[in-house]
Each structure stands twice: as C-alpha cells, then as structure tokens.
Amino acid sequence: MKYEGIAMVRIDDRLIHGQVMTSWLNFLGANKIMVIDDGVAVDPLVKNILKSCIPANIKLAVFTEDKAVERLKKGFAGDKVIILVKYPKTLYSLMQKGVQFDEINIGGMGVSGNREKFFRNISASPEEKKMLKEMIDAGSSISVRIIAEDSATDISKLL
C-alpha cells in the first residue's frame, strides 16, 4: 500500500548512521525519520542517542509496532518520512496487522546469531528469509540499496 508522505521504508540493524544521514536524507529530501522498534521505543537512552545523531531540522519519532500501525494509517501529509526498522520481523509483524509497504529497502543486516550472508554484506536467518519471501509474495518489492547512489538489487531471486 502507498502511505501518504512515506519516502522510504528501510531495514537497517544500525538504524540511524552515516549512510542514512548523508545519502538518503539528502537524496529523498526527507524531513522526518520514524523508527519502529518495540525495544527502542521504551529505552530513553537509545532514543536520546538517536536524536543526537540527526540534524536539528529533521524530526525523529520512535514507535512500538502497535503505535506505528495507528500512526501509519493516518499518513504524513506535507512530510517526507523515512521509516527505519532493525529487523524484517518488524515489517512482517506490521503486515500481519494490516500495514504493508509497496517498496522496502534493505540497507544493513549484519551477521549475527543464525544469520548467513546471502548478498554482499547482507545476511539473514532462514526465518528472516521466509518472512521476506512472504512479504514479496504479498506484493512488496524488496531490494538491497545501501546508499542512494547505488543501483537496487531485487532480492526475490536470492531467497
């Protein structure tokens, strides 16, 4: 689905970092970042760290999955929002709650736990691959594109 004002939906386990700040914010002309993560939403220290990493003219909002569902359905009239999540399971959970995105960008999924590399520096566990495949089957286009200047690589053939 298209949600008004959303410029990008990105999976990146680092959330806010140099590539998001320098490349994507400028390329998209975004003025807001929405982080969706149940753990970050209840951690004041992490929220303060994230706020300190963005320019003063960019607004940051951090939501739990449930609160994000409510907020996303309202749209973002007049804004350009980058949505950041750490894990595919967050977007998968949102899909199960009735929120699905047409396009999803993967920017960073590092090796950890039972994740294995499947494209350049992008890793996923078997469970995450299954979730990504189900999101694709449900109509989402998912690609790897680290910075705006990169060309996108469709992951549907890699899963």
Stockholm file with secondary structure:
# STOCKHOLM 1.0

chainA/1-159         MKYEGIAMVRIDDRLIHGQVMTSWLNFLGANKIMVIDDGVAVDPLVKNILKSCIPANIKLAVFTEDKAVERLKKGFAGDKVIILVKYPKTLYSLMQKGVQFDEINIGGMGVSGNREKFFRNISASPEEKKMLKEMIDAGSSISVRIIAEDSATDISKLL
#=GR chainA/1-159 SS CCCTTEEEEEEETTCSCHHIIIIIHHHHTCCEEEEECHHHHTCHHHHHHHHHTSCTTSEEEEECHHHHHHHHHHCCTTCCEEEEESCHHHHHHHHHTTCCCSEEEEEECCCCTTCEEEETTEEECHHHHHHHHHHHHTTCEEEECSSTTSCCEECTTTC
#=GC SS_cons         CCCTTEEEEEEETTCSCHHIIIIIHHHHTCCEEEEECHHHHTCHHHHHHHHHTSCTTSEEEEECHHHHHHHHHHCCTTCCEEEEESCHHHHHHHHHTTCCCSEEEEEECCCCTTCEEEETTEEECHHHHHHHHHHHHTTCEEEECSSTTSCCEECTTTC
//
